[in-house]
């Protein structure tokens, strides 16, 4: 099992509050230093609006959480599951 898979398995054992804190720290570690919080929030707002528009237009089909979780966990184990 890779380091990333080990970390994911360990993280999934944490409480929801602890997982949220870990996720926030990981996301923050990816931010470029020159980006301001306002820039990041504006970019996420734009991304969210585009994704909602894609769903509304039928361009993409939402996936129920149980199925998405199954796919995510399978991918973390190196398997690709068909939709």
Biopython code that builds the backbone (N, CA, C, O; Angstrom):
import numpy as np
from Bio.PDB.StructureBuilder import StructureBuilder

atoms = [
    (1, "UNK", "N", (0.856, -1.175, 0.000)),
    (1, "UNK", "CA", (0.000, 0.000, 0.000)),
    (1, "UNK", "C", (0.902, 1.238, 0.000)),
    (1, "UNK", "O", (1.890, 1.284, 0.732)),
    (2, "UNK", "N", (0.566, 2.235, -0.815)),
    (2, "UNK", "CA", (1.379, 3.451, -0.903)),
    (2, "UNK", "C", (1.188, 4.329, 0.338)),
    (2, "UNK", "O", (0.259, 4.134, 1.122)),
    (3, "UNK", "N", (2.088, 5.294, 0.492)),
    (3, "UNK", "CA", (1.964, 6.232, 1.606)),
    (3, "UNK", "C", (0.624, 6.965, 1.557)),
    (3, "UNK", "O", (-0.033, 7.149, 2.582)),
    (4, "UNK", "N", (0.227, 7.380, 0.351)),
    (4, "UNK", "CA", (-1.036, 8.110, 0.205)),
    (4, "UNK", "C", (-2.216, 7.238, 0.632)),
    (4, "UNK", "O", (-3.135, 7.715, 1.298)),
    (5, "UNK", "N", (-2.190, 5.978, 0.255)),
    (5, "UNK", "CA", (-3.273, 5.072, 0.639)),
    (5, "UNK", "C", (-3.293, 4.863, 2.153)),
    (5, "UNK", "O", (-4.363, 4.826, 2.761)),
    (6, "UNK", "N", (-2.130, 4.728, 2.752)),
    (6, "UNK", "CA", (-2.051, 4.573, 4.207)),
    (6, "UNK", "C", (-2.611, 5.800, 4.916)),
    (6, "UNK", "O", (-3.340, 5.681, 5.900)),
    (7, "UNK", "N", (-2.263, 6.981, 4.408)),
    (7, "UNK", "CA", (-2.759, 8.222, 5.007)),
    (7, "UNK", "C", (-4.267, 8.305, 4.865)),
    (7, "UNK", "O", (-4.958, 8.681, 5.812)),
    (8, "UNK", "N", (-4.791, 7.957, 3.689)),
    (8, "UNK", "CA", (-6.236, 8.001, 3.467)),
    (8, "UNK", "C", (-6.966, 7.047, 4.411)),
    (8, "UNK", "O", (-7.969, 7.419, 5.021)),
    (9, "UNK", "N", (-6.469, 5.839, 4.529)),
    (9, "UNK", "CA", (-7.107, 4.862, 5.413)),
    (9, "UNK", "C", (-7.109, 5.381, 6.846)),
    (9, "UNK", "O", (-8.118, 5.290, 7.544)),
    (10, "UNK", "N", (-5.969, 5.927, 7.283)),
    (10, "UNK", "CA", (-5.886, 6.460, 8.650)),
    (10, "UNK", "C", (-6.817, 7.657, 8.818)),
    (10, "UNK", "O", (-7.488, 7.787, 9.842)),
    (11, "UNK", "N", (-6.858, 8.529, 7.815)),
    (11, "UNK", "CA", (-7.701, 9.723, 7.905)),
    (11, "UNK", "C", (-9.177, 9.357, 7.978)),
    (11, "UNK", "O", (-9.945, 10.011, 8.682)),
    (12, "UNK", "N", (-9.574, 8.325, 7.261)),
    (12, "UNK", "CA", (-10.976, 7.927, 7.262)),
    (12, "UNK", "C", (-11.418, 7.362, 8.615)),
    (12, "UNK", "O", (-12.615, 7.230, 8.871)),
    (13, "UNK", "N", (-10.474, 7.034, 9.463)),
    (13, "UNK", "CA", (-10.807, 6.552, 10.806)),
    (13, "UNK", "C", (-11.054, 7.706, 11.785)),
    (13, "UNK", "O", (-11.569, 7.487, 12.881)),
    (14, "UNK", "N", (-10.695, 8.917, 11.397)),
    (14, "UNK", "CA", (-10.867, 10.089, 12.258)),
    (14, "UNK", "C", (-12.332, 10.500, 12.325)),
    (14, "UNK", "O", (-13.149, 10.095, 11.497)),
    (15, "UNK", "N", (-12.643, 11.309, 13.325)),
    (15, "UNK", "CA", (-13.999, 11.856, 13.422)),
    (15, "UNK", "C", (-14.207, 12.850, 12.280)),
    (15, "UNK", "O", (-13.249, 13.285, 11.642)),
    (16, "UNK", "N", (-15.446, 13.197, 12.036)),
    (16, "UNK", "CA", (-15.756, 14.154, 10.966)),
    (16, "UNK", "C", (-15.036, 15.476, 11.207)),
    (16, "UNK", "O", (-14.514, 16.075, 10.266)),
    (17, "UNK", "N", (-15.003, 15.933, 12.444)),
    (17, "UNK", "CA", (-14.344, 17.206, 12.761)),
    (17, "UNK", "C", (-12.844, 17.110, 12.482)),
    (17, "UNK", "O", (-12.256, 18.043, 11.934)),
    (18, "UNK", "N", (-12.227, 16.000, 12.852)),
    (18, "UNK", "CA", (-10.792, 15.831, 12.614)),
    (18, "UNK", "C", (-10.493, 15.712, 11.120)),
    (18, "UNK", "O", (-9.499, 16.259, 10.641)),
    (19, "UNK", "N", (-11.356, 14.993, 10.377)),
    (19, "UNK", "CA", (-11.158, 14.876, 8.927)),
    (19, "UNK", "C", (-11.269, 16.232, 8.256)),
    (19, "UNK", "O", (-10.511, 16.538, 7.336)),
    (20, "UNK", "N", (-12.220, 17.051, 8.715)),
    (20, "UNK", "CA", (-12.377, 18.392, 8.141)),
    (20, "UNK", "C", (-11.130, 19.231, 8.391)),
    (20, "UNK", "O", (-10.692, 19.973, 7.512)),
    (21, "UNK", "N", (-10.564, 19.117, 9.573)),
    (21, "UNK", "CA", (-9.353, 19.875, 9.891)),
    (21, "UNK", "C", (-8.187, 19.417, 9.024)),
    (21, "UNK", "O", (-7.411, 20.241, 8.540)),
    (22, "UNK", "N", (-8.060, 18.109, 8.827)),
    (22, "UNK", "CA", (-6.993, 17.575, 7.973)),
    (22, "UNK", "C", (-7.206, 18.037, 6.531)),
    (22, "UNK", "O", (-6.259, 18.465, 5.870)),
    (23, "UNK", "N", (-8.433, 17.952, 6.047)),
    (23, "UNK", "CA", (-8.731, 18.376, 4.676)),
    (23, "UNK", "C", (-8.411, 19.855, 4.482)),
    (23, "UNK", "O", (-7.816, 20.238, 3.475)),
    (24, "UNK", "N", (-8.799, 20.674, 5.434)),
    (24, "UNK", "CA", (-8.527, 22.120, 5.338)),
    (24, "UNK", "C", (-7.030, 22.379, 5.311)),
    (24, "UNK", "O", (-6.560, 23.213, 4.537)),
    (25, "UNK", "N", (-6.275, 21.673, 6.149)),
    (25, "UNK", "CA", (-4.826, 21.859, 6.180)),
    (25, "UNK", "C", (-4.183, 21.425, 4.866)),
    (25, "UNK", "O", (-3.264, 22.082, 4.378)),
    (26, "UNK", "N", (-4.661, 20.324, 4.295)),
    (26, "UNK", "CA", (-4.117, 19.866, 3.016)),
    (26, "UNK", "C", (-4.420, 20.856, 1.898)),
    (26, "UNK", "O", (-3.550, 21.178, 1.089)),
    (27, "UNK", "N", (-5.651, 21.330, 1.863)),
    (27, "UNK", "CA", (-6.026, 22.296, 0.829)),
    (27, "UNK", "C", (-5.209, 23.575, 0.983)),
    (27, "UNK", "O", (-4.725, 24.135, -0.001)),
    (28, "UNK", "N", (-5.061, 24.028, 2.214)),
    (28, "UNK", "CA", (-4.285, 25.239, 2.456)),
    (28, "UNK", "C", (-2.836, 25.047, 2.021)),
    (28, "UNK", "O", (-2.207, 25.991, 1.540)),
    (29, "UNK", "N", (-2.300, 23.846, 2.181)),
    (29, "UNK", "CA", (-0.910, 23.595, 1.799)),
    (29, "UNK", "C", (-0.713, 23.672, 0.291)),
    (29, "UNK", "O", (0.415, 23.834, -0.175)),
    (30, "UNK", "N", (-1.792, 23.557, -0.479)),
    (30, "UNK", "CA", (-1.703, 23.627, -1.934)),
    (30, "UNK", "C", (-1.813, 25.049, -2.471)),
    (30, "UNK", "O", (-1.453, 25.313, -3.618)),
    (31, "UNK", "N", (-2.310, 25.961, -1.643)),
    (31, "UNK", "CA", (-2.473, 27.344, -2.082)),
    (31, "UNK", "C", (-1.126, 27.984, -2.367)),
    (31, "UNK", "O", (-0.158, 27.798, -1.630)),
    (32, "UNK", "N", (-1.087, 28.736, -3.444)),
    (32, "UNK", "CA", (0.116, 29.482, -3.765)),
    (32, "UNK", "C", (0.187, 30.691, -2.842)),
    (32, "UNK", "O", (-0.830, 31.339, -2.595)),
    (33, "UNK", "N", (1.372, 31.003, -2.331)),
    (33, "UNK", "CA", (1.503, 32.105, -1.372)),
    (33, "UNK", "C", (1.006, 33.451, -1.900)),
    (33, "UNK", "O", (0.504, 34.263, -1.124)),
    (34, "UNK", "N", (1.135, 33.699, -3.192)),
    (34, "UNK", "CA", (0.730, 35.006, -3.715)),
    (34, "UNK", "C", (-0.782, 35.147, -3.869)),
    (34, "UNK", "O", (-1.278, 36.248, -4.112)),
    (35, "UNK", "N", (-1.508, 34.064, -3.734)),
    (35, "UNK", "CA", (-2.958, 34.144, -3.840)),
    (35, "UNK", "C", (-3.545, 34.638, -2.521)),
    (35, "UNK", "O", (-3.148, 34.198, -1.442)),
    (36, "UNK", "N", (-4.480, 35.543, -2.630)),
    (36, "UNK", "CA", (-5.164, 36.009, -1.438)),
    (36, "UNK", "C", (-6.390, 35.147, -1.208)),
    (36, "UNK", "O", (-6.857, 34.451, -2.110)),
    (37, "UNK", "N", (-6.894, 35.201, -0.013)),
    (37, "UNK", "CA", (-8.108, 34.449, 0.305)),
    (37, "UNK", "C", (-9.243, 34.883, -0.612)),
    (37, "UNK", "O", (-10.028, 34.054, -1.072)),
    (38, "UNK", "N", (-9.329, 36.181, -0.876)),
    (38, "UNK", "CA", (-10.393, 36.681, -1.760)),
    (38, "UNK", "C", (-10.261, 36.093, -3.163)),
    (38, "UNK", "O", (-11.264, 35.747, -3.787)),
    (39, "UNK", "N", (-9.017, 35.976, -3.668)),
    (39, "UNK", "CA", (-8.796, 35.403, -4.999)),
    (39, "UNK", "C", (-9.243, 33.942, -5.036)),
    (39, "UNK", "O", (-9.893, 33.499, -5.983)),
    (40, "UNK", "N", (-8.887, 33.217, -4.003)),
    (40, "UNK", "CA", (-9.240, 31.797, -3.941)),
    (40, "UNK", "C", (-10.749, 31.640, -3.842)),
    (40, "UNK", "O", (-11.338, 30.817, -4.544)),
    (41, "UNK", "N", (-11.371, 32.419, -2.980)),
    (41, "UNK", "CA", (-12.823, 32.333, -2.840)),
    (41, "UNK", "C", (-13.528, 32.695, -4.135)),
    (41, "UNK", "O", (-14.517, 32.060, -4.501)),
    (42, "UNK", "N", (-13.032, 33.707, -4.833)),
    (42, "UNK", "CA", (-13.635, 34.103, -6.108)),
    (42, "UNK", "C", (-13.492, 32.980, -7.139)),
    (42, "UNK", "O", (-14.423, 32.710, -7.898)),
    (43, "UNK", "N", (-12.334, 32.331, -7.166)),
    (43, "UNK", "CA", (-12.115, 31.234, -8.101)),
    (43, "UNK", "C", (-13.047, 30.063, -7.778)),
    (43, "UNK", "O", (-13.611, 29.452, -8.686)),
    (44, "UNK", "N", (-13.211, 29.751, -6.494)),
    (44, "UNK", "CA", (-14.115, 28.671, -6.112)),
    (44, "UNK", "C", (-15.559, 29.038, -6.432)),
    (44, "UNK", "O", (-16.321, 28.186, -6.889)),
    (45, "UNK", "N", (-15.945, 30.282, -6.204)),
    (45, "UNK", "CA", (-17.307, 30.719, -6.541)),
    (45, "UNK", "C", (-17.575, 30.514, -8.031)),
    (45, "UNK", "O", (-18.638, 30.031, -8.423)),
    (46, "UNK", "N", (-16.599, 30.886, -8.849)),
    (46, "UNK", "CA", (-16.738, 30.729, -10.299)),
    (46, "UNK", "C", (-16.849, 29.241, -10.665)),
    (46, "UNK", "O", (-17.686, 28.859, -11.483)),
    (47, "UNK", "N", (-16.007, 28.415, -10.059)),
    (47, "UNK", "CA", (-16.038, 26.974, -10.327)),
    (47, "UNK", "C", (-17.381, 26.374, -9.919)),
    (47, "UNK", "O", (-17.955, 25.573, -10.657)),
    (48, "UNK", "N", (-17.871, 26.750, -8.769)),
    (48, "UNK", "CA", (-19.156, 26.233, -8.277)),
    (48, "UNK", "C", (-20.285, 26.628, -9.224)),
    (48, "UNK", "O", (-21.137, 25.805, -9.560)),
    (49, "UNK", "N", (-20.291, 27.885, -9.652)),
    (49, "UNK", "CA", (-21.337, 28.354, -10.569)),
    (49, "UNK", "C", (-21.292, 27.578, -11.882)),
    (49, "UNK", "O", (-22.334, 27.225, -12.434)),
    (50, "UNK", "N", (-20.072, 27.312, -12.387)),
    (50, "UNK", "CA", (-19.947, 26.561, -13.637)),
    (50, "UNK", "C", (-20.435, 25.129, -13.463)),
    (50, "UNK", "O", (-21.110, 24.587, -14.339)),
    (51, "UNK", "N", (-20.094, 24.519, -12.336)),
    (51, "UNK", "CA", (-20.536, 23.136, -12.094)),
    (51, "UNK", "C", (-22.054, 23.064, -11.953)),
    (51, "UNK", "O", (-22.677, 22.134, -12.464)),
    (52, "UNK", "N", (-22.654, 24.032, -11.268)),
    (52, "UNK", "CA", (-24.114, 24.062, -11.146)),
    (52, "UNK", "C", (-24.771, 24.257, -12.508)),
    (52, "UNK", "O", (-25.783, 23.627, -12.813)),
    (53, "UNK", "N", (-24.189, 25.131, -13.321)),
    (53, "UNK", "CA", (-24.727, 25.352, -14.664)),
    (53, "UNK", "C", (-24.645, 24.073, -15.493)),
    (53, "UNK", "O", (-25.565, 23.759, -16.248)),
    (54, "UNK", "N", (-23.535, 23.329, -15.349)),
    (54, "UNK", "CA", (-23.392, 22.061, -16.073)),
    (54, "UNK", "C", (-24.453, 21.051, -15.636)),
    (54, "UNK", "O", (-25.011, 20.337, -16.469)),
    (55, "UNK", "N", (-24.732, 20.992, -14.337)),
    (55, "UNK", "CA", (-25.770, 20.079, -13.838)),
    (55, "UNK", "C", (-27.129, 20.516, -14.369)),
    (55, "UNK", "O", (-27.898, 19.692, -14.863)),
    (56, "UNK", "N", (-27.429, 21.808, -14.269)),
    (56, "UNK", "CA", (-28.721, 22.331, -14.739)),
    (56, "UNK", "C", (-28.927, 22.097, -16.231)),
    (56, "UNK", "O", (-30.048, 21.848, -16.674)),
    (57, "UNK", "N", (-27.842, 22.178, -17.009)),
    (57, "UNK", "CA", (-27.936, 22.006, -18.456)),
    (57, "UNK", "C", (-27.924, 20.534, -18.860)),
    (57, "UNK", "O", (-28.095, 20.212, -20.035)),
    (58, "UNK", "N", (-27.723, 19.644, -17.894)),
    (58, "UNK", "CA", (-27.690, 18.220, -18.203)),
    (58, "UNK", "C", (-26.369, 17.759, -18.798)),
    (58, "UNK", "O", (-26.275, 16.647, -19.319)),
    (59, "UNK", "N", (-25.350, 18.604, -18.723)),
    (59, "UNK", "CA", (-24.024, 18.261, -19.251)),
    (59, "UNK", "C", (-23.384, 17.163, -18.399)),
    (59, "UNK", "O", (-22.696, 16.284, -18.917)),
    (60, "UNK", "N", (-23.617, 17.224, -17.107)),
    (60, "UNK", "CA", (-23.110, 16.210, -16.186)),
    (60, "UNK", "C", (-24.274, 15.673, -15.359)),
    (60, "UNK", "O", (-25.298, 16.335, -15.191)),
    (61, "UNK", "N", (-24.093, 14.469, -14.852)),
    (61, "UNK", "CA", (-25.111, 13.852, -14.011)),
    (61, "UNK", "C", (-24.545, 13.685, -12.613)),
    (61, "UNK", "O", (-23.493, 13.070, -12.439)),
    (62, "UNK", "N", (-25.231, 14.225, -11.615)),
    (62, "UNK", "CA", (-24.739, 14.057, -10.244)),
    (62, "UNK", "C", (-24.690, 12.576, -9.858)),
    (62, "UNK", "O", (-25.472, 11.759, -10.346)),
    (63, "UNK", "N", (-23.760, 12.262, -8.978)),
    (63, "UNK", "CA", (-23.602, 10.891, -8.495)),
    (63, "UNK", "C", (-23.981, 10.888, -7.019)),
    (63, "UNK", "O", (-23.488, 11.721, -6.258)),
    (64, "UNK", "N", (-24.849, 9.967, -6.598)),
    (64, "UNK", "CA", (-25.208, 9.903, -5.179)),
    (64, "UNK", "C", (-23.956, 9.644, -4.329)),
    (64, "UNK", "O", (-23.037, 8.947, -4.760)),
    (65, "UNK", "N", (-23.932, 10.213, -3.119)),
    (65, "UNK", "CA", (-22.765, 10.097, -2.246)),
    (65, "UNK", "C", (-22.308, 8.655, -2.033)),
    (65, "UNK", "O", (-21.105, 8.406, -2.113)),
    (66, "UNK", "N", (-23.189, 7.688, -1.766)),
    (66, "UNK", "CA", (-22.691, 6.316, -1.545)),
    (66, "UNK", "C", (-21.898, 5.777, -2.744)),
    (66, "UNK", "O", (-20.887, 5.096, -2.570)),
    (67, "UNK", "N", (-22.363, 6.084, -3.951)),
    (67, "UNK", "CA", (-21.650, 5.627, -5.144)),
    (67, "UNK", "C", (-20.335, 6.386, -5.307)),
    (67, "UNK", "O", (-19.307, 5.791, -5.631)),
    (68, "UNK", "N", (-20.367, 7.694, -5.084)),
    (68, "UNK", "CA", (-19.138, 8.490, -5.194)),
    (68, "UNK", "C", (-18.103, 8.002, -4.187)),
    (68, "UNK", "O", (-16.926, 7.863, -4.519)),
    (69, "UNK", "N", (-18.541, 7.742, -2.960)),
    (69, "UNK", "CA", (-17.625, 7.252, -1.919)),
    (69, "UNK", "C", (-17.015, 5.915, -2.322)),
    (69, "UNK", "O", (-15.819, 5.689, -2.138)),
    (70, "UNK", "N", (-17.846, 5.028, -2.874)),
    (70, "UNK", "CA", (-17.353, 3.722, -3.322)),
    (70, "UNK", "C", (-16.283, 3.894, -4.385)),
    (70, "UNK", "O", (-15.250, 3.225, -4.344)),
    (71, "UNK", "N", (-16.526, 4.789, -5.340)),
    (71, "UNK", "CA", (-15.551, 5.038, -6.415)),
    (71, "UNK", "C", (-14.262, 5.642, -5.864)),
    (71, "UNK", "O", (-13.166, 5.247, -6.263)),
    (72, "UNK", "N", (-14.394, 6.594, -4.953)),
    (72, "UNK", "CA", (-13.219, 7.247, -4.366)),
    (72, "UNK", "C", (-12.355, 6.228, -3.636)),
    (72, "UNK", "O", (-11.136, 6.204, -3.808)),
    (73, "UNK", "N", (-12.985, 5.389, -2.824)),
    (73, "UNK", "CA", (-12.232, 4.386, -2.073)),
    (73, "UNK", "C", (-11.594, 3.362, -3.002)),
    (73, "UNK", "O", (-10.472, 2.917, -2.761)),
    (74, "UNK", "N", (-12.305, 2.986, -4.065)),
    (74, "UNK", "CA", (-11.737, 2.047, -5.034)),
    (74, "UNK", "C", (-10.523, 2.676, -5.719)),
    (74, "UNK", "O", (-9.501, 2.016, -5.908)),
    (75, "UNK", "N", (-10.638, 3.947, -6.089)),
    (75, "UNK", "CA", (-9.517, 4.639, -6.738)),
    (75, "UNK", "C", (-8.327, 4.743, -5.795)),
    (75, "UNK", "O", (-7.179, 4.630, -6.227)),
    (76, "UNK", "N", (-8.593, 4.957, -4.518)),
    (76, "UNK", "CA", (-7.509, 5.046, -3.539)),
    (76, "UNK", "C", (-6.786, 3.710, -3.415)),
    (76, "UNK", "O", (-5.617, 3.666, -3.031)),
    (77, "UNK", "N", (-7.471, 2.635, -3.734)),
    (77, "UNK", "CA", (-6.858, 1.300, -3.688)),
    (77, "UNK", "C", (-6.281, 0.907, -5.033)),
    (77, "UNK", "O", (-5.829, -0.224, -5.211)),
    (78, "UNK", "N", (-6.294, 1.851, -5.999)),
    (78, "UNK", "CA", (-5.707, 1.588, -7.301)),
    (78, "UNK", "C", (-6.632, 0.923, -8.298)),
    (78, "UNK", "O", (-6.189, 0.464, -9.351)),
    (79, "UNK", "N", (-7.913, 0.867, -7.974)),
    (79, "UNK", "CA", (-8.888, 0.270, -8.884)),
    (79, "UNK", "C", (-9.738, 1.368, -9.500)),
    (79, "UNK", "O", (-10.059, 2.359, -8.844)),
    (80, "UNK", "N", (-10.093, 1.190, -10.742)),
    (80, "UNK", "CA", (-11.016, 2.130, -11.384)),
    (80, "UNK", "C", (-12.314, 1.390, -11.607)),
    (80, "UNK", "O", (-12.361, 0.361, -12.281)),
    (81, "UNK", "N", (-13.357, 1.933, -11.030)),
    (81, "UNK", "CA", (-14.672, 1.303, -11.174)),
    (81, "UNK", "C", (-15.496, 2.078, -12.190)),
    (81, "UNK", "O", (-15.454, 3.307, -12.233)),
    (82, "UNK", "N", (-16.227, 1.362, -12.988)),
    (82, "UNK", "CA", (-17.088, 1.987, -13.984)),
    (82, "UNK", "C", (-18.241, 2.701, -13.309)),
    (82, "UNK", "O", (-18.712, 2.271, -12.256)),
    (83, "UNK", "N", (-18.698, 3.792, -13.911)),
    (83, "UNK", "CA", (-19.850, 4.525, -13.347)),
    (83, "UNK", "C", (-21.107, 3.718, -13.328)),
    (83, "UNK", "O", (-22.147, 4.204, -12.884)),
]
sb = StructureBuilder()
sb.init_structure("model")
sb.init_model(0)
sb.init_chain("A")
sb.init_seg("    ")
for serial, (resi, resn, name, xyz) in enumerate(atoms, 1):
    if name == "N":
        sb.init_residue(resn, " ", resi, " ")
    sb.init_atom(name, np.array(xyz, "f"), 0.0, 1.0, " ", f" {name:<3s}", serial, name[0])
structure = sb.get_structure()
